[in-house]
Amino acid sequence: MPSEVINYKCPACTGPLHFGSTSGKLECDYCGSSYTLEEIEALQSTKAADAEKAFEEAEKQIQGDANESWDVSQAGSDWGADAEKLRAYSCPQCGAELLCEETTAATSCPYCGNPTVIPGQLSGAKKPDYIIPFAKTREDAVAALKRHYSHKPILPKAFADENHLQEVKGIYVPFWLFDAKVDADMRFDATRTHSHTTSTEIITETDHFLVHRQGSLEFEKIPVDGASKMPDSHMDAIEPYHYEELKPFQLSYLPGFFADKYDVSREESMKRARLRCERSTENAIRNTVVGYEGCIPTGKRIQVHPGAVKYALLPVWLLSTQWKGKNYLFAMNGQTGRLIGDLPIDTRRLLAFVGGAFAIGTALLGWLFL
């Protein structure tokens, strides 16, 4: 019958303790220390209580740190005279607000494909601090989409149509870039197991270790997109961007492209920036706990110290397509070429494909058994 044994570790040297039948105590073969079972259990309880007290005090400090906020004083600036060279376009179908040079003849929305886009005056927006120029051309985007569509016989014909592919549009997506320093203190219950058999049973022994990690990480330019119409999942999937290519913003980068006007504020984006900091820090700390078979977090204290915020435009190639009332949005990183997008299924083509495959399979079986 299987059974499990929990091993205690020596408080003096962390060596394994065993019960001495003569002394009636838990003894260590490495340093010679011995303890009663009551002493060990009391020591374990004291350690746990001290750890909990330390974490409670840290939580109080976190409440104070929660009042810290990012410095937004340098995030974006007023457009000034440059505003006269731009036009704001509003899509009446999805509500997207886009910025283009004054000579742009907008014919459709990059997000939903609606053909009517109404021009207006630029107002209520900040001028970006940085921009990453498009490195991938429209031809690159079309070629990538063709590869994405290729060898998919059940794809609706409208998706693979050559004219449709030419509707891909380049758009600069607004991003808030957050700097932060993070302090972390985490505890883990780590385990190692080993088994041996006797004549009557299989015994599995589990050694438990209290693993403690502390560290600090510094983050620069954590990206959070400021466009509500751009799905976060799409932007996360086509990351990363190479920030060494960030340029001071100039209007000369805009001709031929759209630029989305942010509708998610810096303040609204702070929660997601903080969450990205915390998750990245947890993963980094967890990855330092190695050499164990199991590792379960039992406590954590993560403090995010906000820094500066900047505003940037990052390049994306978009293709929006509707199929049977559902909108499909494809996005490609305009710097690296990384592509994301879901594909619909043409039911008639699927049935024809399955039927053809069944017919071929039947014919092959018939030939094999002739």
PELIN-V342326 format. One record per backbone hydrogen bond with DSSP energy under -1.0 kcal/mol. CO is the residue of the C=O (numbers start at 1). NH is the residue of the N-H. Records with the same first field share a line. If there is no record, write none. Layout:
CO=NH  NH
This chain:
3=204
5=206
8=17
10=14
15=10
18=27
20=24
25=20
26=35
27=18
28=32
33=28
35=26
36=40
37=41
38=42
39=43
40=44
41=45
42=46
43=47
44=48
45=49
46=50
47=51
48=52
49=53
50=54
51=55
52=56
53=57
54=58
55=59
56=60
57=61
58=62
59=63
60=64
61=65
62=66
64=67
65=68
71=309
72=75
74=76
77=127
79=82
80=83
81=84
82=85
83=86
85=102
87=100
88=120
89=98
90=118
91=95
96=91
97=261
98=89
99=259
100=87
101=104
109=113
114=109
118=90
120=88
127=77
129=249
130=313
131=247
137=141
138=142
139=143
140=144
141=145
142=146
143=147
144=148
145=149
146=150
152=155
154=346
156=159
161=165
162=166
164=167
165=168
169=318
170=258
171=316
172=260
173=314
174=226
175=312
176=224
177=310
178=222
179=307
180=219
181=305
182=217
183=303
184=215
185=301
186=213
187=298  299
188=211
189=296
190=209
191=293  294
192=207
194=205
196=203
201=198
202=3
203=196
204=5
205=194
206=7
207=192
209=190
211=188
213=186
215=184
217=182
219=180
222=178
224=176
226=263  264
231=235
232=236
233=237
234=238
242=245
243=246
247=131
250=253
251=254
254=257
258=172
259=99
265=269
269=273
270=274
271=275
272=276
273=277
274=278
275=279
276=280
277=281
278=282
279=283
280=284
281=285
282=286
283=287
285=288
286=289
288=290
294=191
296=189
299=187
301=185
303=183
305=181
307=71
308=179
310=177
311=129  130
312=175
313=132
314=173
315=334
316=171
317=332
318=169
319=330
321=328
323=326
326=323
328=321
330=319
331=340
332=317
333=337
334=135  136
338=333
340=331
346=350
347=351
348=352
349=353
350=354
351=355
352=356
353=357
354=358
355=359
356=360
357=361
358=362
359=363
360=364
361=365
362=366
363=367
364=368
365=369
